[in-house]
Amino acid sequence: MTKPALSELPLVMAWGTVRAPFPERVAVAAEAGFRRIGLMLGEYTAMREDGWTDAAMKSVLEEHSVAIGEVEVLFGFAAPSGPAGIAERPGLVYNDPGLEQAAFHLGDTFGVPTVQTVGTFSEPPPADGVVEAFAGLCDRAAAHGMNVALEFVPYTDIPDVSAADAIVAGAGRANGGLCVDSWHFYRGRPDLEALAAIPAERITVIQINDGPQRPDSANRRLDAVRNRRLPGEGEFDLVAWLRAMQRPGLRASVSVEVYSDTLASLGAARAAKQALAATREVIAKADRSP
């Protein structure tokens, strides 16, 4: 059976790839060739507090023919609501009802299709009732026309693709799927066979980036938000990783998420252009691979 072309999947410039205020980020995304961007829920709430209206945001998006393709991130969806107590993320709250409502408001107002969620920054196994909690989140999101993409992160209670997929499969919700991030895949327990065994319809978001085999920092949380590489500029086998997901029925978006101090130093416009060009090159290699 012929595998679909990965180049036909929609591309999103994830929130963390370009460090710039919202209007500039929208403008440079459009200039580079992105038609979709990601938005962090914390940024949205801060913008509203600073006086931004939804109408003003829509005006910026419409001016550049850009849409919001994803929002992130709902942390600790199965945990009791309250402060996470994570030094690298001051103010982080698990199971935050305010952020959840903000995500659904964005779905209603801007037509955002997907909200991402992750577990807690703790050791496995995940909390009791995690399957039911994910199913409940999916049900609440469905009322707003949104998908929920569960992202596995090696230093959380949902550390790898198999653990995340067990939750998604157990929940059995049509709008529930996986967010598969190359950084967290290769920084954890990379298992291409397990990835290839997941039904295509359960992969909602593919987050692409690259990195060295040996981490730049022993602090995994800081390493993940400072030291990523553009696709093709690191040592991850991104072609094999993409090919493991390339199968009939795959309808995921490809979110270019390159948290990188080096990329940020280039300026917003250059960062956006280089991120898109590098991603397209790697995707083309995967499409050409036998």
C-alpha positions, 0 to 999 in steps of 0.5 A: 500500500502506498504511503501518503506524502508527508509533505502534504501534512499541514505545517505549524510554527510552534510557539517556542520556535520564534521568540517574539511578541504575537504580532511579530510572530504572526508576521514572520511566520507568514513571511517564511511560508507558515500558514499556521502558528501555535499559541501558548495558553499562558501567553494568551491570558497575559495578552488579555490582561495587557488589553488585547481583545480577540478581535484585535488578535483576529485582525492580526491573523487575518492580515497575514492569512495565518491561523492558530493551529494548536494551543498548549499546554494543559499540565497534569490533567489527571493530578489534583488542581494546584501548584506544581512546585517545579523550580524551572517553571515557577507558577505552573499549576496542574489541572488548571481549570482557568487554562482549560477554559481558555483553551476551549474559548480559543477553540470556539473563537478562533477555530483552533483544532487541537490542545496539547496536554502532558502528565506531571513532572514525577516518576511513573506510573501515572496517577490512578484514574489517568485514563478516565481523566483523559477521557473526561478532558476529551469529552469536554474538548469535543463540546468545543470541536477540539482534539486533545493531543497527549504528549509523552515526556521522559521526565514525567509520569507518562514517559514514552510512546507506549505509556501515552498510547495505552492511555489514549487507547484506553480512553477510546475517544475519537478526538483523543490522540498523541503528540509525538515530539522527536526530542522527547522520543529520542531523549527517552526510550526511543522505540521505532517499532512501538511507534510504527505499531500505533494506528495512524488515526491516533497520531494527532500532532508530530512535533519535529526538532533535532538534537545531539545524541549527548545532551548539552545539559544534565538538567533535562527540563532546561536542556529541552527549552534551550538546546534543540536543533533545527531538523537535520542539524542534530543527530536524531534519525528523523527520517526513520522516525518520520517513516515509522509514522508514515502510513495510510490514515495519518492526518497529523499536523507537523509542528516545528518546535525548536526551543533554541537559544542559538536559533533565537539569536538569529532574530525572529524572521531568520529563525522562522525561515530557517525552521521552515526550510530545514523541516521541508528538507527533512520531510522531503528526504523521508518522502524519498526514502524507500 
